[in-house]
Amino acid sequence: MKALLTITGRGMGGDAVIALNIAHALEKEGVKCEFALDHHAPGLLFKRKGIEWHKISIPQAGGHAANKYTLLKASGKSLLAAREGAKLIRKIKPDIVVGVIGGGAIIGALSARLANIPSLGVVATPTDSKVLSKLTDIIALPESPLFRQDIVEGTQLKSKYKVHSSYLPINSDIVNGNHGNAVKSMPQGFREELPTILFSSGSSLFEKMAQAAGKIGQRDLEANILVVGEPLKDEFREYLKSTLYLGYVDNLPDLYSLADLVVLSDDGLMIHEALACELPIIALLRVKYGRYHNMEGIFSGSVIECDLDKLENQIQYFLGKKDEIKDKSKVYAELIQNASPKIARIIKEKIKEE
């Protein structure tokens, strides 16, 4: 059996990691995986892992930040992109297409329909959730408005397609970081005797997260302030002079083993990874284009939302309560670690149905 995963984004961070984690779980089930990214995606994560990929058109509308203009622009490109995707499908002959979030999910489903093979969409935005539930079976991730079980059940009654929900798939190795290796990789100024706070908005560093880390770095807080991610603009580096800035990294498991607390954006894979590592999490609100996902509501007691002006107080509170919060995270850690095999089983069952 073989699956083609069509992936939105640049092939560097969240969506690409989700796709690779799904593929890893599928391969354990005996399903070979191939990947397709947009022609312009640099695919840095795939390059670093020595993984080849196919190039097709995968228009983006901006995910949670999509508006009528970007949606119209992306939809205008979708038919041509789907034809290109169908051509690839006929060439490599997969048994199923798994579209991963946004444009990757939509183009994957449309391409599969043109090529007359089964598909499944992994959805996380209002747009891909709405469109894909009318095209194919879907797996709704926590950021999707379809994630909650009561909404899933209601959608099931209105749709001829199956609607599943799942936490984000993580790589099981994420919990096996090496503390000693992390310490060795630290830049000058790191102090092992102090607690360590890790700031990140994913593979890309957004301005508000850079501002937050810089602000905390300027305070008299007895802690190491680590920041990871490639700045979306070079000028964001100016905020980071008071921090230990690591750039784009590929040793996150080691960094999680080093961290006492993480400050993340209110979305994405890193919240799931940190919970799997039983770490306290502060979700800094509206980092990415002002959007909001209610991660505190989904992970009650383990994730606390916070605006920038309250961040320092929340950090001090969390550092004093980290053991208590860690106990609450254990429940979610088990559920999250089971997400990858759950998604793989759903996909494999879909292949068998056809």
N, C-alpha and C positions, 0 to 999 in steps of 0.2 A: 504494500500500500504506500501511496505517496501523497503528500499534501503540499500545495503551494500557498505560502503566506504572503499576502500583499500588505505592505506596511506604509502608513502615512509618516510624514516627517523627514528628518535629515539622516536617519540611520545612525544617530549618535547617542540618544538617551532613552527616555521613558518608553515610547511606543516600540522602539527597536528592542529594548530589553524585554518587554512583555512578549514580543514575538519570539525571541530566542528562548525564553523560559518555556513558552508553550511548545516550541519545537523540541526542546530537550525532553519534556515530559512525553511528547508523542513518540519520540525515538525509542524511549524505554518501552513503549507499547508496540514497537515494531513498525512504526510509520516513518518512512523517510521524508525529510522536509527540504524544500527549496524556497528561496525568498525572492521577492520583487520589491524594489524601491523606485522612487521617482528618478527620472533621468538626471536631475540636478542634485540629488542627495549625495553628500560626500561619503556616507557610509563608514564613518570613522570607527565605529564600534565593530563592524564586520571586518574591516581591514585589520584591526588589532587582533582579532581572533582568527584571522586567516580564512574567513568564510567568503565565498564568492556569491554574487547575487545577480539577478536579472534586472534590466532597466526598462521600465514602462512609464507612461504618464500617470501620475496620481495627483490630481488637483486637490488643493486644500482651500477650505473656506475660513480657516481661523479657529477651528475647534469651538470651545466654549465662548470665544470672543467673536464668533461669526455674526455678521449682520446681513441685511437684505442684499446689499451690493456684493459682498464677498460670496454669499450663497449663490446669487445669480451668475456671477462670473465663473464659479467652480462648476455649477450645473451645466453651463454652456460648453464646457470642455469635457464633460463626463462621457458623452456618447463616443467621441473619438478615442478617448482614453480606454473605454470599455472594449472597443474594437481591437485596440492594440493589446489589451490584456487577454482577450479571447484568442488572438493569434498566438500569443505565448503559450496559453493553455493547450492549444492543439499541437504545439510543437513538443512540449515536455510531458503531456499526458498525465496530469495528476488525477487522483481519485476524488479529491475535494479541494476547494479553494477556501482558505480561512482568511477573511479580511480583518485587519487589526486596526480598529479605531479610525474615525473620521473618513477622510478620502480613501484610505486603504481599505476600509470595510465596504464602502459604497462601490468603489471600482471593482473590488473583488467579487461582490455579489452580481453586479451587472455583467462583468466579464464571464463569470461562470454560467449565467443564464444564456448569454449569446453562444457559448461553447457547449451548452446542454450537459453540464455536469453539476453535482451538488455543491452547495456552499454553506458557510456559516459565518456570521458576523460577530466580532467581539466589539461591543459598543461602549462609549463612555460620555458622549456629548448629547445634548438635546436633539441635534440634527441627525446624527447617525442612528440614534435610537428610534426616532420617528420614521426615517426612511427605510432602515433595514427591517423593522418589524413588519413592513408591507412587502418585503422582497424574499426573505429567507429566515431560517432559524437564527436566533441570536443568543449571545451570552452577555448580559448586562453587568458591567463592573460598577463599583460603588459610586463613581461620579455620574453615572447615568441616572436620569429620572425614573428609569424602570427597575432600579436595583432592589427597592424594598419589596418584600414578599407580597404584601397586599396589592401593590401596583402590578407586580408580575402576574398574579392570579387574575386581576381584572383585564389585563392585556390579553392573556391567554383566551379569554372568552370571546374577544373581539377579533382575534387573528387566527388564520388557518396555519400559522407557523408557530413553532415551539419557542417559548421565551424562558431562558434559564437565567439565574443570577449567580455571581461568584465574586469572591474577593480576588484581588489581582494575583496573578501567578508570579511566584518568586523562585529564584534559584535556591535550592536547599542549602547550597554551600555558603549562602550569605551569613549564616549563623556560625560559620567555622573560621572566623577571622583570627589572625595571629597578633596578639597584643605586642609582643616583642618586635615583630617586623614593623608594626605601625610606629612604634617609638623610634626605631632606627631611621624611618623615612621622614621624620619631623625636621622642619627647618630650624635654624638657630633661633633661640628665644623660647622654645618649648620647654616647659618645666613639668616633669613627670609627677611631681608631688601634688600638683594642682588638679582640680577637676577640669575636664575638657568638654567644651561646647562646640558642636559641629553645626555650621550654618550651610544650607544648600537650597537652591530652587530647582535642582536637577542638573542635567548636563550643561544647561545654559544658565548663567548667573544674571538674574533680573535686577534692575536698579534698586528696587525697594529692599531686596534681600541684602544687597551690597551695602546700602545705607544702614540697615539694621545692624549688620555685623560691625561696621565701622563705628557706629554710635556706641555699641556695647564695648568695643575694644578701647574706646577713649575713657570709659568709666574706670573707677578703682575697684573693679571686680576681680577677685583672686581666682582667675580661671584662664585656661588656654582657649583662645577664640580661633577655631579653625574654619576656613571657608573653602568650598570646592565649587567648581563649575567654570566654564568659559564665558567671560562677560559678553553680553550681547553688543555692547559698545566699549571701546577701549577706555573711554573716559570714566567708566565705572571703577576702574582700578584705583582711582584717586581716593575712593572711600575706604580702601582696604589697607592703607598704610599702618593702621593701628591693630591689624590682625595678622594671623599666620595664614597667608593665602597659598593654597596648594594647586590651583588651576584645575584643569580637566584631569580626573584621576581614574585609574582602573584597579585600585586596591580598596574599594569600599568595605568589603568584609573586615579588613584589618582596621579601618577607621571606625567602623561601628564597635569593634571590640575595645577601642580606646575611649570612645565617647561616654560621658556620663549623662548627657542631655543633647537632643538634637532640636534645632530650630529649622523648620521646613515650610515650604509653601503649602497652601491648603488644597493639595491635590497630589496625585501621582503615585508612582511605584515606591518612592523612598519612604513614605509613611508606612506602607505595608512591610517593607524591609526592616525598618527600625522597630516596628511592633514585633516582628518575628524574632528580633534580637532582644526583645523585652526592654526597650529603651523608653524613657519618658520623652514625650513629643510636645513641643509648642508649635502650633500651626499659625504662622504669621499670615494675617488676612490680606486679601486683595493684592498679592504680589504680582500676579499675572493678569494684566488688563482689567483689574477690578473684579474678577470673577470670584464666585463663592460656592463651595461644595459641601459645607456642613460636615466636615470630618469629625468634629467633636460629637455630633449627634450619632454618627455611625459607630464611632469607637469611644463610647461614653466612659469617662473615668481614666482613659489612657492618653487621649489627645485633648489638649486645651487650646482653644482659639485665643488669639491675642492681636490687638492693634499695636502699631509701632510705639505709640506713646506709653503703653503699659508693659512693654517687653522686659525692661530691666526688673521691675517688681515681680513679674511672673517667673523669670529665670531664678531669682533668689528663692522664691517660694518652691519651685520645682526641685532645686538642688537640695532643699531641706526635706522634701517628701519623696525623693526618688525611689526609695525602697518600697514604700506603700504603693506608688503608681506602678512600679515594676510588677507587683503581685497582680494588679488588675490587667496588665498587658498579657499575662500568661494565657488567659482564655482566648484572646484574639490570636496570639502567636500560633496556637495549635490549629485554629481554623484557617489561617493564612497559609501555613505550611502544607495544608491539604488541598489548596486551591489548584495548583498545577496539575496533579493527577486527576482531579475532578474535571477540569477543562479537557484534558486529554481523553478521558473516557467519553465525554459528551461528543467530541469530534469523531472518535473511532466508531461510536454507535451510529452516528449520522452516516458514515461511510457504509456501514453494514446494512443500514436501512435501504440504501439505494441499490 
